[in-house]
Amino acid sequence: MALMRSYLAGNRAAWIPLLTTSLLSSGFAFPVIAERINVTELGLAAPRVVVLDIDDLNIDPLELLRMIRFVLPACIIAVYSGTLRQDWSLACHLAGANCVLSKSSDEAEIVAGFRQALVSGCFTDPSFAAT
């Protein structure tokens, strides 16, 4: 079985090792890593999963999710966020994210989230419901 293509995008290098390891443990190929989120590049790369750090963008993150969902309708879009509000996770899902992950999660929790998103098409880190 071929490994599924993956893509990490965001402007913080600190989370890359954790998410790379989590993606590899979930059965994805080593991710393409991009400092900037470019919708056109994502469309051309056609990854199976995109993980986005959307906390510090200079554009509307929800509109970005809508654009990515339009370009990659079958892709798992995972938001990686430190904004642990239930209304924020719901807004991300409504904008097109399948998976909303907390920056406070460890590798096992992130892997469980990726796997749940693969199986069911949707996952929200329990940290968002607890707030």
N, C-alpha and C positions, 0 to 999 in steps of 0.2 A: 504494500500500500504506500503510495506517495505521500510525503508530508505535505500538509496544507500550508500555503503561503500566508505569511503574516507581516504586519506593518506596524511600527510604533512611531507615533508623531507627537512632538511637543518640545518645549524649549528648556526642559530640565533634565540634565544628564543623570541626576542622582537616582532616579527610578528605573533607568534602563536595565541594570543588571537583574533586579528583582523581576521585572516584567519579562525580560528575555528568558530567564530560567523558568518562569511560570508558563510561558508559551511553549517552550521546549518540552516541559513535563506534561503538557496537555496534548501533545502530538502535532504541534505546528513546527514548521521549518524555522531556522534561525531568521529573525525578522529583519526586514529592511528598516533602517532607523533614519528618521528624518527630523531635523530640528524644526523645520517649518511644515505646516500642514498645507499641502497643495492638492486641491481636489482633482485637477487634471492629471497629476502624477498618480494619484490613487486610482483613478479610472483606468489608466494605462497598465498599472501594476496588477490590477484585479486580484487583490489578496482575498483570502477566505475570512480573515479577521483583521480588523484595524483597531488598535488601542490608541486612544487620544487623551492627552492631558489637556483639558480645556479650561483649567482654572485661571490662567493668566494670558488669555488671548486679547488682542486689541480689536477683535471683531466679535459680533454676537455669536456665542458658542451654539445656541440653539439653531440659528440659521445655518451655521456650518454643518451641524448634524443633518439638517434637512437636505442640504446640497449633497453631502456624502451619501445619504440614503438614496437620493435620486440617481446618482452615478453608479452606486454599487448596491442594487436592490437585494441581492442574495447574500451579501457580506454580513458577518457578525460585526457590529460596531460596538465597541466597548469604550465607555467613558471611564476615565480614571480621575477621581475628584476628591478633594479634601472638604468640599462643601457638603456636610452630612445632614442635609435637610430632606425630609421626605418629599416635600413639594418640588425640590430641585431634581431628585431622581425621577419623579413622575414627568416633569417637563422634559428631561432628557429622553425618556422612553417615548413620549408623544412626538418628539422631534425626530425620532428614528433610531435611537440607541437600543440595542437588544440587551445590553449588559452594562450595568452601572456598578463600578468597583470603588471601594474606599481606599484612600491612600494610607489608612491605618491598618489595612489587611496585611497578613503575612503570606508567604508563598502558598501554603496549603489552602488558604481561603481563596486566593486568586485562582489557583488551579481548579478548585471546586466550582468557582463562578464560570470560568471558561467552559468547563465540561457541562455544566447545567445549561449554559447558553447554546452549546452545540446540540444537546439532546432536545431541549424544550423550545429553543428559540428566544428565551427570555431569562434574565437573572438580575436581581437587585441585591446587592450586599445587605445583609441584615443590619448593618450599622446605620443605614438610612432610615429604617423603620423604627429604630430605637430612639430617634431624636424627636 
